[in-house]
Amino acid sequence: MDFSIRAANVDDCKDIARMIMELAEYEKVSDHVKVTQKGASCSSSDSRLSPGTSDADLEQDGFSKNPFFHGIIAEVPEQHKTKEGHTKIGYALYFYAYSSWSGRAIYMEDLYVMPEFRGKGVGKALMSKVAQLGLAAGCHQLNFAVLDWNKPSMDFYLSQGCFDITDTMGYHCLRCEGEALKHLAQL
Amino acid sequence: MDFSIRAANVDDCKDIARMIMELAEYEKVSDHVKVTQKGASCSSSDSRLSPGTSDADLEQDGFSKNPFFHGIIAEVPEQHKTKEGHTKIGYALYFYAYSSWSGRAIYMEDLYVMPEFRGKGVGKALMSKVAQLGLAAGCHQLNFAVLDWNKPSMDFYLSQGCFDITDTMGYHCLRCEGEALKHLAQL
C-alpha cells in the first residue's frame, strides 16, 4: 500500500486528537481521555514555563519550545482517503527518556493505525521510524506499555524482538495523580 | 535530621554515579549497570545531536543542551558526612513525559537514599520535590517503576497515595534493545 511517514507538525493536532480518541475507544478507556487539539489558555511559547491546561493540549504540549512529546504521522495519497475524507491514518507519539542503568532511551507513548489500514505494514513502519529516531539520538532502548488484554498488540511486539519487562523482571508501573500528587508536593 | 534538597549540577555526577551503583546493588542488578560519570567522546554541546557513548554518560546526557534527564540531590552538612566523607547522601532523577490520555507527566527514574540515612524523611523530601517540579510544569501525573520484590519501597509508595497501574489496569512495560532495536530500525 502506498503511504508515507513524516514528522508531525502543529497542523496535524486535529487528526492526532481524533486518532487518540479512536485508540482510546479500542483500548476501552475513552472515558479517561482528556485530550484536546488546542487549549484556551496558551500564553507562553515555552511549554515548560506555562502552567498548561487541566487537559492534554496537543498544540501547546507538543509544538512549543521544549515540547513534552514528538509525533510522526502515516499518510496515504488523496485517492486512498477514507470515506470520511481522512488521509492521516496512523500516528505514533514519543519522547526521550533515561535509564540510569543503560542511559538514553526513547519512549513510544502511542502507536495507532486506523482499523481499515491495518495489516499493511503501517504500524511496523511507524514503530521502525521511532526506533530509527531513537538510535540516531544515541538511545539504547525503546520502551512502551501494553495493556495485558491486548493480545494482538502484545503478539506483534514480541514478534519484533521486544520483551515484557513486567513479566521477566517484575517491573510494576506506579502512578501518583490528583489530590495524592498535590498532597505529596506539600511536604 | 538536617539535610537540604537542591538541583543537581554537573559536579554531582561522580556522586550520582556512585549512588546509582549503590542502588543497583540494592536492586540486585549491578551487573546490568553501564553508567559512567563521564564518557570519552563528548564533542557536541547538544546531547540530542551527538551519538552518545555505548554507556550512560551522566555529564553529557544530563547536563548538555536538551538533556535526557534532570536530577536533584539530598545533602547533609559537613559534620554529618559519612565515614567515607560523603555529604551527598541521596538523589532522584526525573524527566518530562506525556500521556495522550491525560497530558503532561513527570517520570521519576530513580529515588535513592544511602542506607544509614533512611527513615529520616530524606526519600519523602526528594519525592515531594519531584512532585512539586511536576506540578509547576503543569504535569498531572508522577509515574515511576518498582520491582515487584521490593516490598519496602512498594509499601512506602502506596502509603503516599500512589497506585500500581500494572495491577489495577494491566499495564505491562515492554522493551526493545540491542540487535532487536537495530533490526526494527532497518525496515
Interface residues (C-beta under 8 A of the other chain):
Chain A: I20 L23 A24 V29 H32 V33 K34 V35 S47 R48 S50 P51 G52 T53 S54 D55 A56 D57 D61 G62 F68 F69 L93 F95 Y96 A97 Y98 S99 S100 W101 S102 G103 R104 A105 Y107 E109 D110 K124 A125 M127 S128 A131 Q132 G134 L135 A137 G138 C139 H140 Q141 L142 N143 F144 A145 V146 L147 D148 W149 M154 Y157 Q160 G161 C162 F163 D164 I165 T166 D167 M169 G170 Y171 H172 C173 L174 R175 C176 E177 G178 E179 A180 L181 K182 H183 L184 A185 Q186 L187
Chain B: I20 L23 A24 V29 H32 V33 K34 V35 S47 R48 S50 P51 G52 T53 S54 D55 A56 D57 D61 G62 F68 F69 L93 F95 Y96 A97 Y98 S99 S100 W101 S102 G103 R104 A105 Y107 E109 D110 K124 A125 M127 S128 K129 A131 Q132 G134 L135 A137 G138 C139 H140 Q141 L142 N143 F144 A145 V146 L147 D148 W149 M154 Y157 Q160 G161 C162 F163 D164 I165 T166 D167 M169 G170 Y171 H172 C173 L174 R175 C176 E177 G178 E179 A180 L181 K182 H183 L184 A185 Q186 L187
